Amino acid sequence: MTDNTKSILVLCTFPESASVKTIAETLVNEELAACVNIIPDVQSIFRWQGKIDNANENILIIKTKDNLYNELEKRIKELHPYELPEIISVSIEKGLPEYLDWISESTK
């Protein structure tokens, strides 16, 4: 499998807001993602600028292709309100071949 068809998951947290659905739709409309799952009401506890902080967030699980990662990352950074957004790519080692084909066919 080449990088042109290798599927990945990109995990990204966003603050709780109505705009998170619009952001997910934008990524799919621009064919940077085949699908975006929004998991709401996640409590995050983290260290930021030397202090322990917490926030209610949404986790986006973005299904895309490895060769789109850089463009997707750039677009998320344009849309994201955080100074330092969480954007993490995870390789998909195995999956239902037809589903992985669908990811490839549904993106640029």
C-alpha positions as CSV (number, residue, x, y, z in Angstrom):
1,M,0.0,0.0,0.0
2,T,1.5,3.4,-1.0
3,D,1.2,6.6,0.9
4,N,-1.4,7.7,-1.7
5,T,-3.9,5.1,-0.4
6,K,-2.6,4.3,3.2
7,S,-5.3,5.3,5.6
8,I,-4.8,7.1,8.9
9,L,-6.8,8.4,11.8
10,V,-6.1,11.9,12.9
11,L,-7.2,12.8,16.5
12,C,-7.9,16.4,17.4
13,T,-9.6,18.0,20.4
14,F,-11.7,21.1,20.1
15,P,-13.4,23.2,22.7
16,E,-17.1,22.5,23.2
17,S,-18.9,24.7,20.8
18,A,-21.5,24.6,18.0
19,S,-18.8,25.3,15.5
20,V,-17.2,21.9,15.9
21,K,-19.8,20.3,13.6
22,T,-19.2,23.0,11.0
23,I,-15.4,22.3,11.1
24,A,-16.0,18.6,10.7
25,E,-18.3,19.3,7.7
26,T,-15.7,21.6,6.2
27,L,-13.0,18.8,6.3
28,V,-15.3,16.4,4.6
29,N,-16.6,18.9,2.0
30,E,-13.0,19.8,1.1
31,E,-12.3,16.1,0.7
32,L,-9.5,16.2,3.3
33,A,-11.5,13.6,5.3
34,A,-13.8,10.8,4.4
35,C,-15.5,10.8,7.7
36,V,-15.2,12.8,11.0
37,N,-16.6,11.4,14.2
38,I,-17.3,13.9,17.0
39,I,-17.1,12.5,20.5
40,P,-18.6,15.2,22.8
41,D,-18.2,16.1,26.4
42,V,-14.7,14.9,27.0
43,Q,-13.0,16.2,30.2
44,S,-9.3,16.9,29.5
45,I,-6.8,17.6,32.3
46,F,-3.5,18.9,31.1
47,R,-0.4,20.9,31.9
48,W,-0.3,24.3,30.1
49,Q,2.2,27.1,30.8
50,G,3.4,25.5,34.0
51,K,-0.1,25.0,35.5
52,I,-2.5,22.1,35.7
53,D,-5.7,23.1,33.8
54,N,-8.8,21.4,32.5
55,A,-11.4,21.9,29.8
56,N,-14.5,20.3,28.4
57,E,-13.7,19.3,24.8
58,N,-14.8,17.3,21.8
59,I,-12.6,14.7,20.2
60,L,-12.6,14.6,16.4
61,I,-11.6,11.2,14.9
62,I,-10.8,12.0,11.3
63,K,-10.4,9.3,8.7
64,T,-8.1,10.3,5.8
65,K,-5.1,9.2,3.7
66,D,-1.5,9.6,4.8
67,N,-0.6,11.8,1.8
68,L,-3.3,14.3,2.9
69,Y,-1.9,14.7,6.4
70,N,0.1,17.9,5.8
71,E,-2.8,19.7,4.0
72,L,-5.2,18.5,6.7
73,E,-3.0,19.7,9.5
74,K,-2.6,23.1,7.9
75,R,-6.4,23.4,7.5
76,I,-7.1,22.3,11.1
77,K,-4.6,25.0,12.3
78,E,-6.5,27.6,10.3
79,L,-9.8,26.6,11.8
80,H,-8.7,25.9,15.4
81,P,-9.1,28.4,18.2
82,Y,-6.2,27.0,20.3
83,E,-2.7,28.4,20.3
84,L,-1.4,24.8,20.3
85,P,-4.0,22.3,19.0
86,E,-3.7,18.6,19.5
87,I,-3.3,17.0,16.1
88,I,-2.1,13.4,16.2
89,S,-1.9,10.9,13.3
90,V,-2.3,7.2,14.0
91,S,-1.6,4.7,11.2
92,I,-4.2,2.2,10.4
93,E,-2.4,-1.1,10.2
94,K,-5.4,-3.3,9.3
95,G,-9.0,-2.8,8.5
96,L,-11.9,-4.0,6.4
97,P,-10.5,-3.6,2.9
98,E,-13.7,-2.2,1.5
99,Y,-13.8,0.4,4.2
100,L,-10.2,1.4,3.6
101,D,-11.0,1.7,-0.1
102,W,-13.9,3.9,0.7
103,I,-11.7,6.3,2.7
104,S,-9.4,6.5,-0.3
105,E,-12.2,7.0,-2.8
106,S,-13.9,9.7,-0.6
107,T,-10.8,11.9,-0.3
108,K,-8.7,13.9,-2.8
